[in-house]
Amino acid sequence: MKTTTILTTFTGLVAFGTQTATAKCFGSGQFWPNKEEARSFIHDACYKANGMFTGNYDPRQLKAMCPRSGNMGLEFVVQNLNTNTGFDLGDDDCYNRLSNEIFGCDHGGESTISGWFFRARPGTC
């Protein structure tokens, strides 16, 4: 009986702590013209004082930017998906998640993890 109770409690804790994550790469569209330049744009947006993606996000707030690489716009989006609470996204989380979309997907991609939505896509703005 004790083993069953402990196992049930442990299973419940694991299920409670589980975060839902989804990710997808776009299968078509523009290729990144310069991935290192794209990474430098998000570095500034995620780390610099008053960067586009720094600071608090209200519930469901979306922040976006479209810097130019040559004559192509690069779309970057970050959104707090929580409907009740505002949060401050960690600088490293911002940078790492958007970097994943640049370096993991030739045409850009998007992901949802831990209540946050991220998109990075070349040529769409």
N, C-alpha and C positions, 0 to 999 in steps of 0.2 A: 504494500500500500504506500509506504513512504517513497519508494522508488518511482512509482507512478505519479505521485503528487509532485515530486521534484522535477520529473521529466515534463509534466504538463506545465508547470510554472516556467521552466526554462524555455520551452517551446513558445509560450505566450510572450515572454520577454523578447525573444528573437523576432517573432512576428511583429511586435510593437515597434521595434527599432529598425525595421526594414524600410528603406527608402525606395520609392519607385523612380526608375530612370528610363528614359527613352532617348534614342539618338538615331539620326538618319543623315545620310549624305545625299545631296541633290545629284541626280543622274545625268543632268544636262545643263546647259547654260555656259557662261563664260568660265574660262580657267583663271586662276589667280595670276595676275600679270607679274607680281613680285611678292612672294610669300614673306620674305624678310621685311619688306616695307610695310606690308599689312600688319605684321607682328609689332612693328614699331608704333603704328597708329594705336593699337589696342594697349600697348604698354603705357603710353601717355594717358590714354583714356581711363585706365584702371588704377594707375599709381600716382600720377601727378596731382598736386593740390588743385582742386576745382576741375579735375578731369571729368569728361562726359559721363563716365559710369561710376564715379565715386559718390560718397554721401548716402543718405538715407533714401529708401524707396518706400513710398506710400503703398498701401494695399493695391494690388493689380497695376501699379505704375510701370510704364514701359519707357525706357530711355533708348534712343537710337542716334546713330551718326552715319554720315556718308562721306568720308574723305575721298579725295581723288587720287588715283594712281594713273598718271598720264591723263588720258581722256576717258578713263573708266571710273565710275563710282563704286565704292566698296561698302556694302551694307553691313552694319553691325547693330545688333539689337540685344538688349538685356531687359528682362521683365521679372518683377516679383509676382508670383502667381498666387500668393496668399490673399484671401479676400477680406481678412479681418485685421491683419497686423502689418505694420511697416517694419522693414529691416534694413540694415546696412550690410551690403554684400562685401565680403572680404576681398581685399585687393588681389591676393593670390588666386582665389576662386574665380574672380572675374577674368584675370589674365589667362589662367590655365584652361578654363572652359572655352573661351573664344579661340585660343591657340589650337585647341583640339580640332575645332571646326576648320581652321585654315590648313593645318598640316595633315589632318586625317581625311580631308575630302577635297578632291581637285576642283569641284564646282561649288564648294561651300557646303555647309550643313547646318543642322539645328539639333538641339538637345534640350531635354527637360530633366532636371535633377534637383532633389532636395527643395522643391518649391520654387525653382528658378528656371526661366526659359532663356536660351542663348541661341542666336543665329549669326552666322557670318557668311556672306554670299557676294561674290564679285559680279558687277555689271547689272545690278537690279535697282539702282537708285540714281 
